[in-house]
Amino acid sequence: LDRKRGYVIGDPVNGNWMILETLDGGESWKALSNSPQADSGEAAFAASASSLIATKGGLIFGTGGSVSNLHFYDFESKTWEKVKTPILQGESSQGIFAITQVNEKVIAVGGDYTKLDQRERSAVLLKGRVFESPEILPSGFRSGVVFYEDKNQLVAVGPSGSDFSLDQGMTWTNFSSIGYHAVKISPKRKTIWASG
């Protein structure tokens, strides 16, 4: 969230998500006093390191596996809310793999990592608590997504290629067949880096 405050997520422990917080730049970590319950078979994917984001108001993380949810944590009230998503789900290889936020909208990408070219339900948009399906989906499974604010551009990457969107995720255009697993924007928010 800033140079001192950060968060990490791990697999559920005793049925609850393991979420740790640092307030001293990573020197020490402690578990959040209130962590949400995981559904049976629910998982968080680590390939892109972007299934959890921190905002000024709270935390958001996306899951997959048997069920795909978005979990919202409010820093002020210290409460969680869970919203089931329409993204592809039901198998251990399916669900949300990465999320980002554009203004008040959450953009989630994923799909099925065993079916790299399958577009069906590979992205969803959430505004408020209402889901929208993109008119043109990314061109396959995507494991990373980032918002490049200067260009008002979303970039999503996956093993089968990369796509961009200029309309907050409603339509996606493929621009590369080179495979990547993760995508991040530089701290000064001027350069996009992909790895995989």
C-alpha positions as CSV (number, residue, x, y, z in Angstrom):
1,L,0.0,0.0,0.0
2,D,3.0,2.3,0.7
3,R,6.6,2.0,1.9
4,K,5.6,0.9,5.4
5,R,2.3,-0.9,5.0
6,G,1.8,-4.1,2.9
7,Y,-0.2,-7.3,2.7
8,V,0.4,-10.9,1.6
9,I,-2.1,-13.8,1.1
10,G,-1.5,-17.5,1.6
11,D,-3.5,-20.7,1.5
12,P,-6.3,-21.1,4.0
13,V,-5.4,-22.3,7.5
14,N,-8.1,-24.1,9.5
15,G,-10.7,-22.9,7.0
16,N,-9.8,-19.2,7.0
17,W,-7.6,-17.3,4.5
18,M,-4.1,-16.5,5.8
19,I,-3.6,-12.8,5.3
20,L,-0.6,-11.1,6.9
21,E,0.1,-7.3,7.4
22,T,3.3,-5.4,7.8
23,L,3.4,-1.8,9.2
24,D,7.2,-1.5,9.2
25,G,8.2,-2.1,5.5
26,G,8.4,-5.9,5.9
27,E,10.5,-6.1,9.0
28,S,7.7,-7.9,10.8
29,W,4.4,-9.4,9.9
30,K,1.3,-10.4,11.8
31,A,-2.0,-12.1,10.8
32,L,-5.1,-9.9,10.4
33,S,-7.3,-10.3,13.4
34,N,-10.2,-11.0,11.1
35,S,-9.8,-13.1,8.0
36,P,-12.5,-14.5,5.8
37,Q,-13.6,-18.1,5.7
38,A,-12.7,-20.1,2.5
39,D,-15.2,-22.2,0.7
40,S,-14.4,-25.9,0.3
41,G,-12.0,-26.2,-2.7
42,E,-11.5,-22.5,-3.0
43,A,-8.0,-21.4,-3.9
44,A,-5.9,-18.3,-4.7
45,F,-3.5,-18.5,-7.6
46,A,0.1,-17.3,-7.2
47,A,1.4,-17.2,-10.8
48,S,1.0,-13.5,-11.3
49,A,1.3,-12.2,-7.7
50,S,-1.8,-10.0,-8.4
51,S,-4.8,-11.9,-7.0
52,L,-4.6,-9.5,-4.0
53,I,-4.7,-5.7,-4.2
54,A,-4.6,-3.0,-1.4
55,T,-6.4,0.3,-1.8
56,K,-6.7,3.2,0.6
57,G,-10.0,1.9,1.7
58,G,-9.3,-1.8,2.0
59,L,-8.2,-5.1,0.5
60,I,-9.6,-7.0,-2.5
61,F,-8.7,-10.5,-3.5
62,G,-10.0,-13.0,-6.1
63,T,-10.1,-16.8,-5.9
64,G,-10.8,-19.8,-8.0
65,G,-11.0,-23.6,-7.9
66,S,-14.4,-25.1,-6.9
67,V,-15.8,-21.5,-6.6
68,S,-14.6,-18.1,-7.7
69,N,-15.2,-15.2,-5.3
70,L,-14.1,-11.6,-4.8
71,H,-13.4,-10.8,-1.1
72,F,-13.5,-7.2,0.1
73,Y,-12.1,-6.0,3.4
74,D,-12.9,-2.5,4.8
75,F,-10.1,-1.0,6.8
76,E,-12.4,1.2,8.8
77,S,-15.1,-1.3,9.8
78,K,-12.7,-4.3,9.8
79,T,-15.3,-6.4,8.0
80,W,-15.3,-8.7,5.0
81,E,-17.8,-9.1,2.2
82,K,-17.7,-12.0,-0.3
83,V,-19.2,-11.8,-3.8
84,K,-19.5,-14.9,-6.1
85,T,-18.3,-14.1,-9.6
86,P,-19.4,-15.4,-13.0
87,I,-15.9,-16.1,-14.2
88,L,-15.1,-19.7,-15.3
89,Q,-14.9,-21.9,-12.2
90,G,-15.6,-25.4,-10.8
91,E,-12.3,-27.1,-11.5
92,S,-9.0,-26.7,-9.7
93,S,-7.5,-25.1,-12.8
94,Q,-10.2,-22.4,-13.1
95,G,-11.1,-19.1,-11.7
96,I,-9.7,-15.6,-11.1
97,F,-5.9,-15.3,-11.4
98,A,-5.4,-11.5,-11.3
99,I,-7.3,-8.4,-10.5
100,T,-6.8,-4.6,-10.8
101,Q,-8.9,-1.6,-10.1
102,V,-9.9,1.2,-12.5
103,N,-11.7,4.0,-10.6
104,E,-14.6,2.2,-8.9
105,K,-14.4,-0.9,-11.2
106,V,-12.7,-4.1,-10.4
107,I,-11.3,-6.0,-13.5
108,A,-10.7,-9.7,-13.0
109,V,-9.0,-12.1,-15.5
110,G,-8.3,-15.8,-15.5
111,G,-10.1,-18.8,-17.0
112,D,-8.6,-22.2,-17.2
113,Y,-4.8,-22.6,-17.2
114,T,-5.0,-26.1,-18.8
115,K,-6.9,-24.6,-21.8
116,L,-4.7,-21.6,-22.8
117,D,-6.7,-20.5,-25.9
118,Q,-10.2,-20.8,-24.3
119,R,-11.9,-17.4,-24.2
120,E,-15.1,-18.4,-22.4
121,R,-15.7,-16.4,-19.2
122,S,-11.9,-15.5,-19.0
123,A,-12.7,-11.9,-17.7
124,V,-15.3,-10.1,-15.7
125,L,-15.9,-6.5,-14.6
126,L,-17.5,-5.5,-11.3
127,K,-18.9,-2.0,-10.7
128,G,-20.4,-1.5,-7.3
129,R,-21.8,-5.1,-6.8
130,V,-23.0,-5.6,-10.4
131,F,-21.0,-7.8,-12.8
132,E,-20.6,-7.1,-16.5
133,S,-19.2,-9.5,-19.1
134,P,-16.8,-8.0,-21.7
135,E,-18.2,-7.6,-25.2
136,I,-14.9,-8.9,-26.6
137,L,-13.0,-11.2,-24.2
138,P,-9.2,-11.6,-23.9
139,S,-7.9,-14.1,-26.5
140,G,-7.4,-16.9,-24.0
141,F,-6.5,-17.7,-20.4
142,R,-4.9,-14.7,-18.7
143,S,-2.9,-14.8,-15.5
144,G,-1.9,-11.1,-15.0
145,V,-3.5,-7.7,-15.6
146,V,-2.4,-4.1,-14.9
147,F,-3.8,-0.6,-15.5
148,Y,-1.6,1.9,-17.2
149,E,-3.3,5.1,-16.1
150,D,-1.4,7.6,-18.3
151,K,-2.7,5.8,-21.4
152,N,-6.0,4.7,-19.9
153,Q,-5.0,1.2,-20.9
154,L,-5.4,-2.2,-19.4
155,V,-2.9,-4.9,-20.3
156,A,-3.6,-8.6,-19.7
157,V,-1.0,-11.4,-20.1
158,G,-1.0,-15.2,-20.2
159,P,1.0,-18.1,-21.6
160,S,-0.7,-17.7,-25.0
161,G,-0.3,-14.0,-25.5
162,S,-1.2,-10.5,-24.4
163,D,-4.2,-8.2,-24.9
164,F,-5.0,-4.6,-24.2
165,S,-8.3,-2.7,-23.5
166,L,-8.9,1.0,-23.9
167,D,-12.4,1.0,-22.5
168,Q,-12.0,-0.4,-19.0
169,G,-12.2,-4.0,-20.0
170,M,-15.3,-4.0,-22.2
171,T,-13.3,-5.0,-25.3
172,W,-9.9,-6.6,-25.6
173,T,-7.5,-6.7,-28.5
174,N,-4.7,-9.2,-28.9
175,F,-1.3,-7.5,-29.6
176,S,1.3,-10.3,-29.0
177,S,1.5,-14.1,-29.1
178,I,4.5,-14.1,-26.7
179,G,3.6,-15.8,-23.4
180,Y,4.0,-14.3,-20.0
181,H,2.7,-15.1,-16.6
182,A,2.9,-11.8,-14.7
183,V,2.7,-8.1,-15.6
184,K,3.4,-5.1,-13.3
185,I,3.7,-1.3,-13.7
186,S,6.8,0.5,-12.5
187,P,6.6,2.5,-9.2
188,K,6.6,5.8,-11.2
189,R,3.8,4.3,-13.4
190,K,5.5,5.0,-16.7
191,T,6.6,1.5,-17.8
192,I,4.9,-1.9,-18.0
193,W,7.0,-5.0,-17.3
194,A,6.0,-8.6,-18.0
195,S,7.7,-11.9,-17.0
196,G,7.2,-15.6,-17.5
